[in-house]
Amino acid sequence: MTRHAQSHPTLDDARELLEWQPPLGVLSVYVRIDPADRGGGWRTALRNGLADALVRAKPAEHDARVALRSTADRIARRFGDQELQSLPRGSDVDLIAEPAGRFLELVETAVERRDAELERRLVERALEETRGGAHGVAGAQEAAAALEEGRVDHLIVDDATEPLIRRALRTGARITPVSGAAAENLAPAEGVAALLRY
């Protein structure tokens, strides 16, 4: 796309943007910013949004996951936040020195490790919010009650029952299934936790 230095977008720019069809899609993260709030809470919202996008991309094809990781890294660098820049990544490997046949295997392993770390962080955050008592709940009954009230923003599950999934979908809640170490951490809460809208 054409970029104009120090100028406002024109109608032609808007038309060009509407016609733009990037082959790997677009990453959108929305944050609410209060100009009077200097606490930087929007950075937390951005960090959580990026982490959530990476978790949601787990089923996507390899090229899309790599592009999303790269985009998330650029956003983190652009906003210069240390926590944003510490988004989990796969171990550094000298791919040039590896045989061609091992490349895909190494990348897939790195992506799996990164996804596991994202899931672990998400579970930790939900359980921490639950302990704080304000923005999280843990346990099947507690999550079901919050879903019934429409308060759940993000449902995190190891092995959720169908009614919980249906309620989450009906109320527009995000759903993240977890496995491995993240699921083990969630086990004491019956494999269910949720981050709340309010």
Disulfide bonds with the S-S distance in Angstrom:
none
